[in-house]
Amino acid sequence: MRKIFYGFFIVLVLSACSQKENIDTTEDEIPFTTKIEVPSTIFTSEKNNSTIDEEEMKLSIKTYLDSSEELYNASYPFEEIIDAGEELNKNEIEKFNRINKLTKENDENFSNYILYNTLPEGYQEESERISRYITASSEYIHELNKLLDNVSDGNFSEIDIESIIDKSDVVNGREQKKIEEFLDKENIHTKAFGRDN
């Protein structure tokens, strides 16, 4: 009787281990990128030839920077896959393209907003600095997206990713510090630059 009990117990344990392996394997096969959500909010404004008050300008800067940060965070896992020379599947390419499109729109919308409206005193130069910095930072994503258009199977192993990294002087610690000092001075809280919202 003991032999039957131990035999049954061993079979039960082995089948439980086998079930766990199947569950682990299934979970490993689902790409983690499927859980990435494409941000739905970007900076937009219909204003043109308007005078922007300080309160609205602060909100506009916050919206632009928060949107930029969320889009960057959404694109980062895809960049990591590409940098590692691994392939993106069709769904990943589509999602990465959507993120890239929204990033471009976010940058262009804010750039046009500060170009075609009258900003509060002291905001024009700093808003332009923010726009230049974020747009230059986004160039890496835009360049990766251009490569996606030329690589039909999503395989980047033969492409020199380093050759597309933006070498601009716009994105550096000095410029970021000036932006952060301006944000602190004007009491603009944003997700950007690793700051608390």
N, C-alpha and C positions, 0 to 999 in steps of 0.2 A: 504494500500500500504506500509506503514511504517513497519507493522508487517512482511510482506513478505520480505522486504529489510533486516530487522534485522535478520530474520530467515535465509535468504540466507547468510548473513554476518557471523553469528555464525557457520553455517555448513562449510563455507569456512575456517574460522579460525581453527575449530576443525580438518578439514581434513589436513590443513597445519601442525598442531602440530603432527598429527598422522604420516604424511610423515617424519617429522624430527625424530621422535622416531624410525621409521623403518631404516632410514639412520644411526642414531647413533648405533642402535643395530647391523646392518650389519658391520659397521666399528669396533665395539668392538669385534666381533666374529673373525676377522682376526688377527692371532697372530702377535705381533710386530716382532717376530723373522724372519718372512718371508722377512722383509726388510733388514736384516743383510746380508751383502755381505762377502763372504769368500775371504780374501786377495789373490791376485794372485802372488805376488812377495815374494820370500824367498831368503836367501843367498845361492848361489851356486858357486862353483869354480871347474874347472878341473885341477887346478895346483897341482902338486905333486913333491916334491924334488926340488922346485924352490926357488929362492931368491926373496922375495917380497920387493918392494921399499916402501918408506914412504907414498907416495901419494896413492898408491893402498891399502895399509894397512888401511889408514884412511877411504877410501871409503868402504872397506870391513867391518870395525867395524860399520860404519854408516848404511850400508845395513842390517847387522845382527840385530842391535838394533832397527832400524825402523820396520823391518819385525816382530820382536818379539813383539813390541808394538802394531802393527796393529792386529796381531793374538790374543794377549791378549784382546784387545778391542772387537774383534769379538766374543771371547769365553765368555766374562763376562756376557752377558745377559742369556746365558744358565746356567752358574754357579749359577746365582741368582735364576733361576727357580728351580734348583736342591736343592740349600741350603734351599729354602722355602718349600721343601718336595712336590713340585708339579711334575706332570708328563710331560715328553717331548713326543711329538708326533713323528711319524716315520720320517717325514721330518726334524724335529729338531735334532733327534738323528743322522741322516745321515750328516747333516751340521756340527754338533759338532764333529763327527768323522773325517770329512775332515779337520777341523781346527786343531784337535789334531795331525793328521798325518803330516800336514805341519809344525806344531810347532816342532815335533820330528825331521823332516828332517832339518829344519832351525838350530836347536841346534847341530845335528850330523855333518852337513856340515861345520859349523864354527869350531867346535871342531877338525875335521879332517884337516881342512885348517891350523889351527895354530899349529897342531901337526906335520904335514908332510911337512911343508915348513920352510924356514929360514926367520924369521921376522926381521924388522929393529931394530936397537939397542934401548933398552928401551921399546919395545912393547911386548915382550914375556910374562913377568910376568903379565902385566896389561891385555893383551888379554886373558890369562888363567883365571884371576880373573873375567873378564866380562863373559866368557863362563860358569864358575862354577856358578856364581850368576844367570844368566838368565836360565840356565838349571835347577837349583834347584827351581827357581820360577815357572818354567813350570811343575814341578812334580805334582802339584795339579791338573792341567788339565789332565795329563796322568793317575792319579789315578781315577779321575772321569770317564774317558773313559773306564778304566778296569771295573769299576762298571757297566757301560752301557752294557758291554758284558755279564754280569751275571744277569742283570735285563731285562727280555724280554719285559715287558710292559712299561718301562720308569718310573715306580713308585719308588721313592726313600724314601718314607715316613718311611720305617722301617729300613733304613740304617743310621748309625751314621756317618754323614759327617765329624764331627770334628775329627774322628779317622784317616782320611786320610790326614789331613793338615800336610804339611812338617814341621818337627821340626828342620830342619837343621840349623846349626850355620852360614851357608854360606849366607843366606838371612837376612841381618840386616842393620840397619842404618849406622853402621860403614863402612861396605863393600861398601854400596851404595855411601857413601861420598867419599871414595877413588876412586871409578869409576868416579864419577862426576868431581873430581879434575883432574884426568887424562884426561878426555874428554875436560875440559876447557883448560888445559895446552897445549894440542895438537890441540886445535881449531876444535874439531869434533862436529858438530851440529847434534843432533838427536832428534827424537820424544820421546825417552825413558825418564823415570823418570820425566815426566811432564814438560820437557824442550821444548822450541820452536825449531822448525826445522830451 
